[in-house]
Amino acid sequence: MTLKREVICCLFFILIATILFCNAHYITSNGERLENVAISKTQGQPWPMPQSYKPSGIVLNLDVVNFQFINVGVNCEFLTDAFKRYSKIIFASNSPARPLNFQQESKIKSSDSVLNTLLVNSKTGGHGGPSFEMDESYTLSITPTGALLSSNETWGAIRGLETFSQLVYRLNTGEFVVNATDIIDFPRFKHRGVLLDTSRHYLKKEYIFQNIEAMAQNKFNVFHWHIVDDQSFPYYSSSFPDLSGKGAYNPRTHVYTPEDVNDIIQFAKYRGIRVMVEFDSPGHTLSWGNGQPGLLTECYSGGQFNGNYGPINPALNTTFPFLKQFFAEVAQVFPDHYIFLGGDEVDFSCWKTNPIITAFMQKMGYGTDYSKLEEYYMQQLLDIISSLNKGYMIWQEVIDNSAKVAADTVVDVWKGGWEDEMAKVTAMGLKTLLSSCWYLDYISYGSDWERYYQCDPHKFNGTDAQKNLVLGGEAALWGEFVDDTNVTPRLWPRASAVAERLWSPAMSDKLELKAVENRMAEHRCRMVRRGIPAEEPLGPGYCDIEF
């Protein structure tokens, strides 16, 4: 009886200990045990980290009533707009319930100055809009005697204004303050993108705006708009209105009108963000066929059309005239130099059954090598795009299928084994982007942002010349399980990890992650304060101003 009582007592204490352990820890997606304590937040530290960041302990008050941005450089509409936006972002994105008792805290010395201006000196304007070649570099100097933001182009000034807005923080007394700081900054990579998919689920314009705003806060500069796919065709084409009229989920409510598209482009432009549209083909085009009869390949079984359709049919003499007219419109609607043309996941099985395709293959001498047919299609399409004075990007399968492409083609690497693929593509002399390790639609419990943070586009075996062909990368959020209700919290601040990898210096040590956590905590709360419903990335904690 005594032994039984002892066993019961022992089991009871084990149970209590287990409960206490589980209460004190949680397990990350990598199986790591983390302490269940709130991560402390930094104050007034930037994200992404600048190339050179030298803060001091000198704390300066901001004159909330009289503070202003003063342009001492070129006059530019983009900069004028940015001044208005950042005045609101800095001073109006804080809770009005916070007191404005401008009494001194111990960290502010009576001898410290009050800052009431930021001089902004941009040598040249925005050249009509953001582009791949834009100069986003800037310097920022904040001292007790004044503050100066300098840049070669307006786009660098806009990036610098974002940094300045992040350096400003608020004390418990209500005072807005900033530490004296010197910054020299420029992006590590020129192409820093976020892909949103509006075909699998339609995203309202307001949520696209919200994510473009978040992109600006993280210094992304490309909105990769995967606008249509197999599931739906929400882009309204003035030349071919039946494409959305018969291909959208609902042609009245789930369509992007010309006005909508222009609004999105303009909203992004003023934040230094390019809008690069993607019309993926010849696969991923089932929704095209609803409004453009004769475009898709008819699939055959037993010598008869079986009612199913495959990729675009390159053998028909109507195909390329249609594509030329369609992309001529796209080139006018979307001003960015690049159009993303896809080329991924082309299923050859339907092509193999179609008698028109078979006859065309024999005529062209392709035998049964259907990658030659894909190469033919892509080459015709690339020629069309080139004739419109546009550049193009493609997914990696076009290269994997041994298709020959033009020397100026940009290849987006998205599959596993990306290190070998990047080495192969760059060895061919082709420019490339990395997306493989930044597919944010894959979700897991815990701090998965750390995995994204540790991925570096240059970590493959290659020469310096090969690595110079890496233009940057993209965070991709595909829409199978993403709509208006979860697109923003699913994306942020996980995409912030990608933003820092693409802007900031290469990560030198994994121990760096511990220091990054504190900045991530501040940055996430800053985004929440600014109206972005960024989800919690670190575990238990709180923001002074919750969403």
Salt bridges, closest charged atoms under 4 A:
GLU35 OE2 - HIS25 NE2 3.33
GLU35 OE2 - ARG33 NH1 3.98
ASP81 OD2 - ARG85 NE 2.96
GLU136 OE2 - ARG159 NE 2.76
GLU136 OE2 - ARG192 NH2 2.70
GLU153 OE2 - HIS127 NE2 3.61
GLU162 OE2 - ARG530 NH1 2.94
ASP197 OD2 - ARG200 NH1 2.83
GLU213 OE1 - ARG271 NE 2.82
ASP229 OD2 - ARG200 NH1 3.37
ASP229 OD2 - HIS226 NE2 2.58
ASP229 OD1 - HIS284 ND1 2.81
ASP260 OD1 - LYS205 NZ 3.30
ASP263 OD2 - LYS205 NZ 2.80
GLU278 OE1 - HIS224 NE2 2.68
GLU278 OE1 - HIS226 ND1 2.79
ASP336 OD1 - ARG274 NE 2.77
ASP344 OD2 - HIS284 NE2 3.43
GLU345 OE1 - HIS284 NE2 2.76
GLU397 OE2 - LYS415 NZ 3.88
ASP400 OD1 - LYS424 NZ 2.87
GLU421 OE1 - LYS424 NZ 3.68
ASP448 OD2 - ARG494 NH2 2.98
ASP456 OD2 - ARG188 NH1 2.76
GLU474 OE2 - HIS191 NE2 2.77
GLU474 OE1 - HIS224 ND1 2.66
GLU480 OE2 - ARG200 NE 3.18
ASP484 OD2 - LYS204 NZ 3.15
GLU500 OE2 - ARG519 NH2 2.57
GLU517 OE1 - LYS514 NZ 3.68
GLU522 OE2 - ARG526 NH1 3.39
GLU536 OE1 - ARG524 NH1 3.19
